[in-house]
Amino acid sequence: MQFKSTRNADNIVTASQAIIQGLATDGGLYVPSTWPEIELDWDVLKDYSYQEMAYFVMSIFFDDFSEADLKACIDAAYDEKFDTDVIAPLAKVGDDYYLELFHGPTIAFKDLALQILPHLMKKSAEMNNNTNEIAILTATSGDTGKAAMAGFADVPGTKIIVFYPQGGVSSIQEKQMVTQKGDNTFVVAIEGNFDDAQTEVKNLFNDEALRAQLAAEGIQFSSANSMNIGRLIPQVVYYFYTYAQLVKFEEIQAGDALNFVVPTGNFGDILAGYYGKRLGLPVGKLVCASNDNTVLYDFFNTGVYDKNRPFKLTISPSMDILVSSNFERMLFHALGDDTDQLVALMSDLNTKGSYTFPASVSEHFADYIGEYADEDETKTEINRVFSNYDYLIDPHTGVASASLQKLKDKNALEGANVVVSTASPYKFPQAVLTAVGEDVTDYDDDALVAGIKQFNQGEYPNAINEIRDAEVSHNRVSTVTGMKDLVVNILLGDA
């Protein structure tokens, strides 16, 4: 399989080349050039381990990797770093299922992809005789930063620089990042929001003079967020694995349509579900669940993408995004891989802050339903789920769960429903405890996580134990305009 840029049909690379580059050199994102037809025998697939399903799915996309090399990457990623052999377990809560993607080393769904990306990237460099130092440049809305650094820490031949919005992540998320160990890890708080940081990171990727300056020193950029196809494809795996598990335990019949409700910010997680459907996975509806930042909800209901609106900081900060980078991929597919139309829409977004999708092809979004839950509705849902089922969910999962309830009230869905649970409640203890009626006014971080432990029972996750007494290693703060100079200083050894 080859991959092409959304902005230049002639920019075609192999999987390993796309993984090394991260973003296409023309500013676009790499997407599959073709969609192969595959046989899905659920009598066989239902008994696959997570690792076996990972190979089944990834080998379709990453077919320039040898079987031995790809399996080695998978085995190195999905091991005892996860606190369950299942890797991505399902919990039945009432009539619905919650896909728990928070059992990895940083207790967020990003672990499912970012534990394997360093191995894929290192092998890709070897395959392409690439001896450059790889500089991972990433903006994070909260979870990608820690998960990426945990994956790349002390990996030879790499440095990773993470930018996060100061005051725009939870205290636990921030503590996870600023206490990260590893001589090749760098964390910078940005005086601005996530969109500001992400936009400037894209600008740095597309700065030809900067790329040339770094290339002269044997350094090249790559990305660890879901703009990198090596981050996106591993996320397709858990959609297949979820379906297989429900067939195995006779919760659904093979061939039944299954709906996924996905808390959505940068659109990577839900796009992975769409990629699964393109391969033949029986997906019913993909529910794009938004928080108070309703840019995607509004798009699915009006056909207009408009970022010209207030940026709201919420209790679900990983979704506080107005420009969803991966939505460019979905637009491209919905336009029938029409590069010219895609480039025109992206130009409108950059110059006017909005674009209108052609109504003539709007049916290509029929797989999606947009829904949202505001902050009060999210808190109410966290409380409802805990009160009724003794099951504690984080605010992002709360947004998805509340969105599902709204759609069920409208009879808008048919068949079984899976809520994609993207983070542990331990990552957002203040919001979760407040939602279930606790007064946490005077709680410090230790008291907050102790409160979650009281309700959640069991032992602390390793991720929480690691940061409780960890020392702060990173304290850089930068303006958005100062990001370029800081990157140059870090990568050229002057920091």
C-alpha positions in Angstrom: 0.0 0.0 0.0 1.1 3.5 -0.8 0.1 6.8 0.8 -0.7 10.1 -0.9 -0.9 13.6 0.4 -4.3 15.2 0.7 -2.9 18.3 -1.0 -0.9 16.9 -3.9 -1.9 13.7 -5.7 1.6 13.2 -7.0 3.2 13.2 -3.5 3.1 9.4 -3.0 5.2 7.5 -0.4 5.4 4.1 1.3 4.1 3.5 4.8 7.6 3.7 6.3 8.4 6.9 4.5 5.1 8.4 5.7 5.8 7.4 9.3 9.2 9.1 9.2 8.0 12.3 7.7 4.9 12.6 9.9 3.3 15.4 7.8 3.6 15.6 4.0 6.2 18.2 2.8 3.4 20.1 1.0 1.5 20.6 4.2 -1.0 17.9 3.7 -1.7 14.6 5.5 -0.9 11.2 4.2 -3.9 8.9 3.4 -4.1 5.4 1.9 -4.0 5.5 -1.9 -6.3 2.5 -2.2 -8.7 0.5 0.1 -8.1 -3.2 -0.3 -10.9 -5.8 -0.1 -10.2 -8.1 2.8 -12.0 -11.2 4.2 -13.3 -10.8 7.7 -13.9 -14.3 9.1 -15.3 -13.5 12.6 -15.2 -17.2 13.6 -11.4 -16.8 13.4 -11.0 -13.2 14.4 -13.1 -13.5 17.6 -10.3 -15.6 19.1 -7.5 -13.2 18.3 -5.4 -11.7 21.1 -5.0 -7.9 20.9 -1.5 -8.5 19.5 -2.8 -10.8 16.8 -5.5 -8.3 15.9 -2.9 -5.6 15.7 -0.9 -7.6 13.2 -3.9 -8.4 11.2 -4.9 -4.7 10.8 -1.5 -3.1 10.6 -0.1 -5.5 8.1 -2.8 -4.3 5.7 -1.6 -0.7 5.8 2.1 -1.2 6.6 2.9 -3.9 4.1 6.4 -2.7 3.4 7.3 -4.0 6.9 8.3 -7.7 7.0 6.2 -9.9 9.1 9.0 -10.4 11.6 9.7 -6.7 11.9 6.0 -5.6 12.3 5.4 -8.4 14.9 8.5 -7.3 16.8 7.1 -3.7 17.0 3.8 -5.0 18.2 5.2 -7.3 20.8 7.5 -4.5 22.2 4.5 -2.1 22.4 1.7 -4.2 23.9 3.3 -6.0 26.9 3.4 -5.6 30.6 3.3 -1.8 30.4 -0.4 -2.3 30.2 -2.1 -3.4 33.4 -4.3 -6.0 31.7 -3.5 -8.7 29.2 -6.6 -7.8 27.3 -5.0 -4.3 26.5 -8.4 -2.8 25.6 -11.2 -4.4 27.8 -14.9 -3.8 27.4 -17.2 -3.0 30.4 -20.9 -3.5 30.1 -22.7 -0.6 31.8 -26.5 -0.9 31.6 -27.3 -1.7 28.0 -24.2 -0.2 26.5 -20.5 -1.0 26.4 -17.6 1.1 27.4 -14.3 0.5 25.6 -11.6 1.1 28.2 -8.6 2.6 26.5 -6.8 3.8 29.6 -4.9 0.7 30.8 -1.5 1.8 29.4 1.4 3.6 31.1 -0.1 7.1 30.9 -3.8 6.0 31.5 -5.1 7.5 28.3 -6.1 6.1 24.9 -3.0 7.7 23.2 -1.0 4.8 24.7 -2.5 2.3 22.3 -0.7 4.1 19.4 2.2 5.9 21.1 3.6 2.8 22.6 4.2 1.4 19.1 5.0 4.5 17.1 8.7 4.8 18.3 9.3 1.2 17.3 7.6 1.8 13.9 9.6 5.0 13.4 13.0 3.4 14.3 12.3 0.5 12.0 11.2 2.9 9.2 14.4 4.8 9.5 16.4 1.6 9.1 14.4 0.5 6.1 15.0 3.8 4.3 18.7 4.1 5.3 17.8 7.3 7.1 20.5 8.2 9.6 19.1 11.6 10.5 18.2 12.5 14.1 14.4 12.5 14.3 13.0 15.6 16.0 9.4 14.8 17.2 7.5 18.1 17.3 4.0 17.9 18.9 1.3 20.1 20.3 -0.9 18.5 22.8 -4.3 19.2 24.3 -3.4 17.1 27.3 -2.8 13.4 26.6 -0.6 13.1 23.5 2.2 14.9 25.2 2.8 12.5 28.1 2.0 9.4 26.0 4.5 10.5 23.3 7.2 11.3 25.7 6.7 8.0 27.5 7.1 6.2 24.2 10.1 8.2 22.9 12.0 8.8 26.2 15.7 7.9 25.7 15.1 6.3 22.3 18.4 6.7 20.5 18.5 9.1 17.5 15.4 11.0 18.6 14.4 14.2 20.5 10.9 15.1 21.4 9.5 18.6 22.0 6.0 18.9 23.4 4.0 22.1 23.5 0.9 22.4 25.7 -1.5 25.3 26.5 -0.6 26.8 29.9 -3.6 26.5 32.1 -5.4 24.5 29.5 -4.8 21.0 30.8 -5.7 19.3 34.1 -3.2 19.5 37.0 -2.6 15.7 36.7 -2.0 16.0 33.0 0.5 18.8 33.5 2.3 17.0 36.3 2.7 13.9 34.1 4.4 16.0 31.5 6.6 18.3 33.6 8.0 15.3 35.6 8.8 13.3 32.5 12.3 11.8 32.6 14.6 11.3 29.6 17.5 13.4 28.3 15.8 13.7 24.9 12.4 15.0 26.2 11.5 18.7 26.3 8.2 20.2 27.5 7.1 23.8 26.9 4.0 25.6 28.2 2.6 28.0 25.7 0.9 31.3 26.5 -2.1 30.5 24.3 -4.5 27.7 23.6 -4.1 24.4 21.9 -5.1 25.7 18.5 -2.4 28.4 18.7 0.2 25.7 19.5 -0.9 23.3 16.9 -1.0 26.0 14.2 2.5 27.1 14.9 3.8 23.5 15.0 2.3 23.0 11.5 4.0 26.3 10.4 7.3 25.0 11.6 6.9 21.7 9.7 6.2 23.7 6.6 9.0 26.3 7.1 11.4 25.3 4.2 14.2 27.5 5.5 14.0 25.9 8.9 13.9 22.4 7.4 17.0 23.2 5.3 18.8 24.6 8.4 18.1 21.4 10.4 18.9 19.1 7.4 22.3 20.6 7.2 22.8 19.3 10.8 21.4 15.9 10.0 18.0 16.6 11.8 14.5 16.2 10.4 11.1 16.8 11.8 8.4 14.1 12.4 5.2 14.1 14.4 3.8 12.0 17.2 0.2 13.2 17.0 -2.5 11.6 14.9 -1.4 13.7 11.8 1.2 10.9 11.5 -0.2 7.9 9.8 1.9 5.8 12.1 -0.2 7.1 15.0 -3.5 6.8 13.3 -3.4 3.3 11.9 -2.8 1.5 15.3 -6.0 3.1 16.5 -8.0 1.2 13.9 -7.0 -2.0 15.8 -9.2 -1.5 18.8 -12.3 -1.0 16.7 -11.8 -4.5 15.1 -10.8 -6.0 18.5 -14.0 -4.6 20.1 -16.2 -6.0 17.4 -14.5 -9.4 17.7 -14.9 -9.5 21.5 -18.6 -8.7 21.3 -19.0 -11.5 18.7 -17.0 -13.9 20.9 -19.1 -13.3 23.9 -22.3 -13.5 21.8 -23.3 -9.9 22.6 -23.8 -9.4 18.9 -23.9 -11.6 15.8 -21.2 -11.4 13.2 -22.4 -8.9 10.6 -24.5 -6.8 13.0 -23.9 -3.1 12.8 -22.2 -1.6 15.9 -22.3 2.1 16.8 -19.3 3.8 18.3 -19.7 7.0 20.3 -16.4 8.9 20.3 -15.4 12.0 22.4 -13.8 14.0 19.6 -11.2 16.8 19.5 -8.6 16.4 16.8 -10.7 13.8 14.9 -8.1 11.1 14.9 -9.8 8.6 17.1 -13.1 8.7 15.3 -11.4 8.7 11.9 -9.8 5.4 12.8 -13.3 4.0 13.2 -14.1 5.3 9.7 -10.9 3.6 8.3 -12.1 0.4 10.0 -15.5 0.7 8.2 -13.7 1.3 4.8 -12.0 -2.1 5.4 -15.4 -3.8 5.9 -15.9 -3.6 9.7 -19.7 -3.5 10.3 -19.9 -0.1 11.8 -23.3 1.5 12.0 -23.0 5.1 13.1 -19.9 7.0 14.2 -21.1 9.5 16.8 -18.9 12.5 16.9 -19.4 13.7 20.5 -18.3 17.3 21.2 -18.1 19.4 24.4 -18.9 23.1 24.6 -16.5 23.7 21.6 -19.2 22.6 19.1 -17.4 23.3 15.8 -17.7 19.7 14.6 -21.3 19.3 15.9 -22.2 22.4 14.0 -20.5 21.2 10.9 -22.4 17.9 10.9 -25.7 19.8 11.3 -25.0 22.7 8.9 -22.2 21.7 6.5 -20.3 24.8 7.6 -17.0 24.6 9.5 -16.4 27.8 11.3 -13.6 28.4 13.8 -14.6 32.0 14.3 -16.0 31.6 17.8 -14.8 31.9 21.4 -12.4 29.2 22.5 -13.9 27.6 25.7 -11.8 25.9 28.4 -13.7 23.0 29.8 -13.4 20.0 32.2 -12.7 17.9 29.1 -9.6 19.7 27.9 -8.4 17.2 25.4 -11.5 18.1 23.3 -10.9 21.9 23.6 -10.1 22.3 19.9 -11.5 24.5 17.2 -9.3 23.3 14.3 -9.4 19.5 14.1 -6.4 18.5 12.1 -7.5 15.0 11.1 -10.8 16.4 9.7 -8.8 17.3 6.6 -8.4 13.6 5.9 -12.1 13.0 6.3 -12.9 16.0 4.0 -10.5 14.6 1.4 -12.3 11.2 1.4 -15.7 12.8 1.4 -14.7 14.9 -1.7 -13.8 11.7 -3.6 -10.0 12.3 -3.1 -10.3 15.6 -5.0 -7.1 17.5 -4.1 -8.2 20.8 -5.7 -11.4 21.1 -3.8 -9.6 20.1 -0.6 -6.9 22.7 -1.0 -9.6 25.3 -1.7 -11.5 24.5 1.5 -8.3 24.6 3.5 -7.4 27.9 2.0 -10.8 29.3 3.1 -10.2 28.0 6.6 -6.8 29.7 6.8 -7.9 33.0 5.3 -11.6 33.4 6.4 -11.7 31.0 9.3 -14.5 29.0 7.8 -15.6 26.9 4.8 -18.8 25.4 3.5 -18.8 21.8 2.4 -20.5 21.2 -1.0 -24.0 20.0 -0.4 -23.9 17.9 -3.5 -21.7 15.3 -1.8 -22.9 15.7 1.8 -24.1 12.1 1.8 -20.5 11.0 2.1 -20.9 12.0 5.8 -23.8 9.7 6.3 -21.7 7.4 8.5 -21.5 10.2 11.1 -23.9 11.8 13.6 -22.8 14.9 15.4 -24.0 15.4 19.0 -22.7 17.3 22.0 -22.9 17.7 25.8 -22.1 20.9 27.6 -20.3 21.0 30.9 -23.3 20.7 33.1 -24.7 17.8 31.1 -21.3 16.1 31.3 -21.2 16.4 35.1 -24.8 15.1 35.4 -23.9 12.1 33.2 -20.8 11.2 35.3 -23.1 11.3 38.3 -25.8 9.3 36.7 -23.5 6.5 35.5 -21.8 6.3 38.9 -25.1 6.4 40.9 -26.8 3.8 38.7 -24.0 1.5 37.9 -21.1 2.2 40.4 -18.9 2.9 37.3 -16.7 6.0 37.3 -16.0 7.8 34.1 -13.8 10.7 33.2 -15.2 14.0 31.6 -14.3 13.1 28.0 -16.1 9.7 28.4 -18.9 11.7 30.1 -19.3 13.9 27.0 -19.6 10.7 24.9 -22.0 9.0 27.3 -24.2 12.0 27.6 -24.3 12.4 23.8 -25.3 8.7 23.5 -28.2 9.3 26.0 -29.5 12.2 23.9 -29.4 10.1 20.7 -31.2 7.2 22.4 -33.9 9.6 23.6 -34.3 10.6 20.0 -34.3 7.0 18.8 -31.5 8.0 16.5 -29.5 4.8 16.8 -30.2 1.2 16.0 -28.3 -1.8 17.4 -25.6 -2.0 20.1 -23.6 1.0 21.2 -20.0 1.3 22.3 -18.8 4.4 24.2 -15.1 4.9 23.5 -13.7 5.7 27.0 -10.5 7.6 26.3 -9.0 8.4 29.8 -9.0 7.2 33.4 -10.9 9.3 35.9 -7.6 9.6 37.7 -6.5 12.1 35.1 -9.3 14.5 35.9 -10.0 13.9 39.6 -11.3 17.4 40.4 -13.9 17.4 37.7 -15.0 13.8 38.4 -15.2 14.2 42.2 -17.2 17.4 41.9 -19.6 15.7 39.5 -20.3 12.9 42.0 -21.0 15.5 44.7 -17.7 15.9 46.6 -16.5 19.3 47.8 -12.9 19.4 46.7 -12.2 23.1 47.3 -9.2 22.5 49.6 -7.9 19.3 47.9 -4.4 19.2 46.6 -3.4 16.6 43.9 -2.7 13.9 46.5 -6.1 14.3 48.1 -7.8 14.4 44.7 -6.4 11.1 43.5 -7.1 9.6 46.9 -10.7 10.6 46.4 -10.9 8.8 43.1 -9.3 5.7 44.7 -12.0 5.7 47.4 -14.7 5.6 44.7 -12.9 3.5 42.2 -11.5 1.1 44.7 -8.4 -1.0 43.8 -4.9 0.1 43.7 -3.5 3.3 42.2 -2.5 3.0 38.5 1.3 3.0 38.0 0.9 6.3 36.2 -0.3 7.9 39.4 2.2 6.3 41.7 5.0 7.6 39.4 4.1 11.2 39.7 3.1 11.5 43.3 6.6 12.3 44.5 8.2 13.0 41.2 10.4 16.1 40.7 9.6 18.7 38.1 12.1 18.4 35.3 10.6 20.9 32.8 9.6 24.5 33.4 10.0 26.2 30.1 7.3 28.7 29.1 7.1 30.4 25.7 4.9 32.7 23.6 3.6 31.3 20.4 5.9 33.6 18.4 8.9 32.3 20.4 8.3 28.7 19.6 10.6 28.6 16.5 13.6 30.1 18.3 13.1 27.7 21.2 13.0 24.7 18.8 16.2 25.8 17.1 18.0 26.2 20.4 16.9 22.8 21.7 17.7 20.9 18.5 21.0 22.6 17.7 22.3 22.1 21.3 22.1 25.7 22.6 19.3 25.2 25.0 
